[in-house]
Amino acid sequence: MSTFTPQFFSIIKDGYSRSAFRADVLAGLTVAIVALPLAMALAIASGASPDKGLVTAVIAGFLISFIGGSRVQIGGPTGAFVVVVYDVISRHGYDGLILATLMAGIILVIAGYAKMGQIIKFIPHPVVTGFTAGIAVIIASSQVKDFFGLKIESVPADFIPKWQAYFEAFGTLSLPTLGVGLGALAAIILLRRFAPKLPGYLIAIAACSALTTLLHIPIETIGDRFPDIPAGLPAPKLPAWDFAKLQSVVPSAFIIAFLAGIEALLSAVVADGMTGYKHRSSQELVGQGVANLASALCGGLPATGAIARTATNIKAGGKTPAAGMCHALFLLIFMLFAMDVVAFVPMAALAAILFIVAWGMSEIGHFIHIYRLSRTDRAVMVLTFLLTVLVDLTVAIGVGVTLACLLFMKHMAEAVEIKSEWRKAGVQYDGSVENDAQRKELPQGVEVFQITGPFFFGVAGDLMDTLKRMGQMPKILILRMRLVPYLDATGESALEAVIKQCGDNGTHIILSGLQPQPLRMIKNAHLDENRIYVLFCADYASALEKAEDILAENVPPGAA
């Protein structure tokens, strides 16, 4: 089935040209140049050594392209994981992170084969925007120490205590460190402005490394903080674990899986818009899951589709998943033969890169746009943002999605209308269409309610309230349900209560124009069985005719 066929396999089967291969190799080299400093910077920001980021970019990056569901997706470590990875490492150690990533990989594979790839459609955009903006603020905050060269023994993990520590240590600011950081930041911004095709990150890092080494500038480098960086890929191995640790990292595993799935699918959607192709969402989740499993077994970090690197791949001419695979192979070559030069990279230059990454993640334009749309969207986005920054990622996602759902249900409930259609004298009804203006005067003893919209738990009680306001029960009650597309269990329960009340009061009830889902729900609840006073009609015209027949024959409820 094509749904679970990797895009690379389909492309090879259909024919892979030499020209496409040349384009993919060049695009892979371009993306590798961009990914090299990013992978190291994101790993360090996550509380790991720079080689862990490169391992992730190589292992996961190759597999995401090889067995994923997108033609041009580039995978690796991303900014979305920085906060959760740092938190897991600080709480459970690196073995805890490996264990959580393994579990996240399994969750993603299961989600893929369960065809949950379309889940992105059900995550409200204000939640995603508030969440990513919050992560951007946290990433930028985590780099203040390295950018300014502050002398702090241990930086607090929480946002407010972190900034309190920064202000207290501001007197220890290092001007050489700040100068290098500002220089790297200015170089990246200017290159993006005037030479966007050049690899700004790599040029800035190379220039800062060369200057600090040649001029002997007293500044902390990667080699100072990580003196023993291994070259090459480690052998796969399982982490040390027990059931207590397994249980403790389960919430983190679900967060990692959620972030990986959502960001990968978002990236794939962006890529589809840029290329005109369509990704296979379920297979993309499977590919993400396998990639995270392999990355964890080799000691790497969580990985997902990277939107910026994917866009770079497309702009560089990448045609197929081979471009992503080439990007991983070029990074592997660097790990094998050039890891010694990493030691000369200033930490302030990496901090500058992460400031740029954080600015891109913040999507300030989208944030302002959603803020102006409506009070409900604004409330969801701002609350998610604040909870992400000040409380916890898990809480932010849970509360944000829950609040968005509750507000959506509130709006849906307000849109549903249950109205009583009283008698209108002097109006002729021709029986051809269901239109209020064409109804004849209702017969004495017949009342009509029309329900418009989904009949769910948010509005189920309104039907009983409307019925109670009638006072005396009629001989026949017609419920027009042609405009009810959905009936849930609570709505069915309310409907059953109305049917029971009608039966107790000797009232016939006629349900007209039922759509397939409500009709199926009613049959599953057996409301259509053993209740002679409950009748079903295909449309309102036949319901009126049935009511007139009952009145003419004076049939009592429950009569055969």
N, C-alpha and C positions, 0 to 999 in steps of 0.2 A: 504494500500500500504506500502511495507517494507521501502520505501524511508523516510516516516515520522513516522516510528515506533521506539520508543526509544530502544536502545540496551538492556537495562535491562529487558524490557517487553518481547523481543524475547527470551532472555536467560531463563527467568522464564517459558515461554511457552514450550521451548525445554527440560527443566529439569535442576534443579540446585542442585548439589550434596552437601552432608555434607562436603566432603573433600575440595571442592571449597570454601565453606563458611568459613572453618577454615583458609584457605590460605588468603582469602580476609580480615578477621579480623586482622590477623597478619600484613598483608601489610598495612591495614588502620592505625594500631597503629604506624607502622614505619613512614609512611608519616606524620601522625599527629605530631610526635616528631620533624620532620624536619620543618613542616609548622608553628608550634607554634611561634618560634622566628621570622621567616620570616614575618608572617602576621603582627606582631606588628611593626617590623622594617620598613616595607613598608608603613604602615599607618602613622607612625611618619614622615617618609621622605616625605609623600604626604601632610603634613600639618594638619593631623587629629590625634586623640588620638589613643592609641594602641588597645583599645577595638573595634574600628571601623574595624580594619583589621581582628580581630577574628570573629566579626559578619559576615563579608564578607565571610571568609573561611568556616564558619558553614553553613550559609544560601545558598550562591551561590555554595559552594563546594558540598553540598548535592544535589541540584537541577541539576547541570551540570552533575553529575553522574546518577541521577535518570531518567532524561528525555533527556539526550544528545544522540548523535549518535556514540559515541566511547565506546569501552568496558573498557578501562583502563584510560581514561582521568581524571586528577585531576584538579579541578578548584579552583580559589581564587584570591586574589589580586596579581599582578605581577609588576615587575619593569617597564614595558612598560607604565604603567598608572601614574607613580609617577609625571612626569613632567606636564602632562595635568591636573591631579587632583589638584596639588599644584596651578597651574595657575587659575583654575576655582574657587577654594576656595578663593584665594587672590582677585579675581575680583568680584565674585558674592556671596561669602559667602557659607556656607555649604548647605543651602537650594538650592542655584544655582547648586551645584554639584548633589544633589539628583534629581533635576529636569532634569538635563542633562543626568544622568544615566537612569532615567525612559524613556526618549525619545530614548536613545541609545538602551534600551531593546526592545522598540517597533520597531525600525528600524531593529534590528537583527531578530526579529520574522518575519517581512515582508520579509526581504531578504531570510530567510530560506524557507518560503512557496513560494517565487518566484523562488526557486531552483537556488539561486546564490552561493551555496556552492562551486562551482568549480572556483569561482573568483580568488582564490589564484594562479591559473595557469597564470593569466594575470598580476600579480604584479611582475615586474622585480626584480630578486635577488639582483642586485646592489643597488636598492632603499631600499629594506628591510635591507640589511647589513649596508648601510650607516646610515639609520634611527636608527636601534638598537644600533649601535656603538655610535651615537650621544647621545642617551638617556643614555647610560652607562656613558659617560663623564659627563653628567649633574647630574646623581645620585651620582657619586663619588664626584663631586664638592660640592654638597649640604651637604656632611657629614664632610667636613674639619673642620668646627667650633666645632662640637661635638667630633671629634677624637682628636683634639689638645687642646680642652678646651679653645678656644679663647673667649675673652670677647667682644662681639659685640651686641649692642642693637638690631639692625635690619639688617639682611643679605639681600642685594639687590637681586632681582629676576634674573636680566640679568647676563649672564655669565661673561663678562669682568668687570663690576662694582663689581660683587661678589668677583672676585679674587683680585681686587684692595683693597677691604675692608679687605680681609684676610691678604694681605701683610702689610697693615697699622696697623692691630691688632696683628701682629705676636709677638710683644713684650709681649703680655699678655698670651702667651702660658703657659699651666698648665702641669708641668712635671708628677704629679700623674695621670692626665687624659690621657696623652700621653702614659704613662707606661701601664695603663690598656688596652688602645686601641691596643697597639703593642702586649701585652700579648694575647689578644683575637684573634688578627689576626694570630699570630704565632701558637696558639693552633689549630685554624681551618685548617691552611695550613698543619701542621704536622699530624693532625688526618686524613686529606684527603690523605696524602702521605703514612702513615704507618698503618692506621686503617680505611680504607674507609667505612667499614660497620657500624662503630659507628656514632651516630648523632653528628657530629662535632659542629654544631651551638649550640645545646642545652647544650652540655658539656662545651663549651667555655663560654656561658652566665651564666650557673650555677656556674662554678668555679670563674668567675669574680665577680658575685654577692656575693658569700660566702666570698671571700677575702676582698672585699671592706667593707662589713658589719662587719666582725670579726676584721679587722685591723683599722676600722674607717677611711678609706682613704677619704679625702675631695674631692668628685667627684659628679657630677650631676647624678641623677638617674631618672628613669621614674616617681617615686613617687614625686620627687621634681618638675618636669615639669608638671605632670598631677596628682594632689593630689586627685581628686575625680573620680576614674575609676569605673564605674558601673559593677556589676557582672550579668551574664545572658544575655538573649536576650531581646531587647526592643519590645514593641508592635508595629505592623505596623501602619503607619500613612502617610497621604499625606503631602508634604511640602507646606509652604506658597508660593503662586505664583501669578503672574499677567501676562498679555499678553506682557508687556514690558520686563519682566525678561525672559519669555518663548522665545521671539525673540532673546534676547541677548545670550542665551546659546545654540541656535541651532547649530552653528559651532562646539562647544565643543561636543555636542551630536553626531554629525557625526564622529568626530575624535575618540571618545570613542568607537562607534560602529565599526569603521574601525579597530582600534587596537584590540578590543575584537575578531572580526571575523577572522582577519589575524592570530593572535597569536594562537587562538584556533585551526584553521585549520592546521597551521604549526605543532602544538603539536600533533594533531591527526595523521598527516602524519608520524611524527617521531615514534609515538606509533605503527602505522601499520608496519613500517619497523622493529621494535623490536619484534613484536608479530606474524606477518604474517596475522593478521586479516585486514579487510577493514572497515573503518568507514563510516557512512552515513553523508555526509557533510551537506546536507540541514537540517537534523534533528539536527545536532550539532549546527548549527546557531540558530535554534528554541530554543534549550535547553539553549544556552548562553543568548538569549534574555529574556526568562522567568526568568533565574537566576538573571540577572541584574535588572529586574523589582522587584523581591522579595527582593534582597539586598537593593535596594534604598528605598523601602517601610519600611524596618526595620532599616534605617539609616546607611547602610553599604556603601562600596566603589564599584566602577566598578570592575568586575571580568572577568576572561577568563581562558582558559586552560593554565596551567603552565608546561612548557616543562620539567624543572628539577624535579619537584615533580611527574610528570607523569612517567618519567624515573625511579625515585626512587620506585614508586609503582610497576612497572614491575619487577625491579631487586629484590624487596622484595617478589615477588611471587603473586602479585595481578592478579586475573583471570577475574573478571567481574566488572561491575559498583558498585557492593556492596562494593568493597574496598574503593572507593571514598566516599561512603555514610558512611562507618564506620569511615573513617578519620574525617569527619565532626562531627560525634557523639562523638568521643574522644575529639575533641576540645571543644565541648559544655560542656562536663563533666569538663574539665579544667576551663572553664569560670564560671561554677556554684560553684565550690568548691576550686579553687586555685588562684583566681585573686589577693589575698593579696600579694603573693610572687612576683608579677610583679613589685611592687613598688621598689624592691631592685635591679632591673636590671640597670647597668650603661649605660648611653647614649653612652659612648665611645665604649662599647662592641657591641651595635646595629650598630654603625657606621662601625665597623670592618666587621660585617656581610654584610652590604650593599656595602662595598668595594669589597668583594668577589662576591656578586651578580652582581655588575657593571662589574667586570672583566669577568665573565661568559657571560654576555650579549654582551660584546664588540666583541666576536668572532674574536679575533685578527688574528687567522690563516686564516679564511675565508676572512677577510678584505685584508690581504696581498696577498692572492691567486687571488682575483678579481682584485686587483691593478695591478697585473702582466699580466692579460689576454689581454686587449686591451685598447686603448686610450678612446674609447667611454664608455666602462663599467667603466673605472677609473674615467672619468669625471662625470658620473651620480652618482656614489657612493660618491665621494669626495664632490660634490656639495650638495647632500642630507645630508651628515654628517655635513658640515659647516652650512647649513641653519638650521638644527635641533639644533645645539649648539648655534649659534649666533643670529638666527632670531625667528623662530616659527615652531612648529610641522606641523601646517596646511600648511604653505608655503613650508616647506621641502617636504612633501608628494606630494603636488600639482605640484611643480616645478620638483621634481625628476621623477614622473611618466610621466609628459608632455615631459620633455627632453628625457627620454628613448623612448617614443613613436615617437617623431620627428626623433631621430637618427635611430630608427628601420625603419621608413618610408623612410628615406634617403638611407639606405642600400638596401631596397627593390627596390627603384626607380633605383638605380645604377645597380641592378641585372636584371631589365627588359630590354629586347632587342627588338628594332623595326628596322628591317633591310629590305632593298630592295633587292629582289632576281632578279638580272639582267640576261639577256640571256647568256647561256653557250653553245657555239657551240660544236658539236661533242659528246655530252653526251646523251646516250639513256635512256629513261624512260620507265619502263615496266608497270607502273600503279599499282604495287602491294603494295608498301609501300611509305610513305612520307619521302623521303630521298633526300637531295640535290644532292648527287652523282649519283642518278638514274633519274634525271629529263632530259627530252628532251629539246631541244631549244624552248623557249617560242615563240608562234606565234607573228608576227608583230602586234603591237598595244595592247599587253597584258603586264601588269606589275603586279608583286606580292610583297606584303609586308607580312612578318611573324612577329607576336608579340609573344614574349616568356616571360611569367610571368604574375602576376596580373596587370590588366589594371585599375589603380586607379588614384586619383587626382594628385599623385606625378609625373606621367609620361604621363598624358593625352595630354599635349601640345606637346609632342615629335612627335606624329603621324602627326599633322598638319605641324610641322616643316619639317618632312621627306617628306611629300607630296609637300610642297612648293619648296623643293630643286630639285624636278623632272623637274621643268620648265613647259613644255607642258604636259597636261593631256592625258593619254592613252585612247584608246577606251574602254578597259575593265581593271578594277582594282580588283585583287583578294586579299582579306585579309585572311591570314591563321591564325586561332585562336584556333587551336587544343591545343596549349600549354598555353592558357589563362584560369586559373582556376576561376578567379574572375573579375567581372566588377562592378565598383561602379557608383554612379550618375554622377560624373565628367567625368569618362571614357565614360559613355553612351552619355553624352553631346558632348564630343569630336568626338565620333563615328558619332553622328547625324550631326555634322558640316561637317565631311568628306563626308557623304552621300549627304548632301545638295550641297556641292561643286561639287561632281561628277554629280549630277543631273543638276546643272547649266551649266556644261561644256560638257554635252552630253555623259557622261561616265557611262557605266554599272559597278556596284560594286557587287562582289560576296563574301559572307562571308562563309568560309569553316571550317568545323570541330568544330562548336560551342559546348562547354561543357554545362551541364544543367543550371548552375547558370547564365552565360552570356546570354544564350538563353532565360531564363525566364525574365531577366532584359530587354532584347530587346523587348520581347512581351509585357511586362508591359508598356513599353514606346511607344508601337504601331509603332515601326520602321518597322515592317514587313507588315504594312497595307498601301494601297493606294500609294505604291511606286513601280511601275512596274520595274524600273531599279535596284531595290535591289533584289538580288537572294540569296538563301541559299542552300548550298550543304553539304552533310554529310562528305565528305573528299576532299582532294586536287585533287585526280584523277578525281572525278566527276566534280569538279570545272573547271579543264582544259578542259574536254569534253564539258561542258556547254559553256565555252568561245569560243571554236572552232565552236560550232553550231551557236552561235550568229554571229561570224565573217562570217561564210559560208552563213548564211541567210541574213547578212547585216541588222540585226534588229536594228532600231533606238531606243534610250531610250524612254520609255513611250509608246511604241507600244503595242497593245493588243496581 
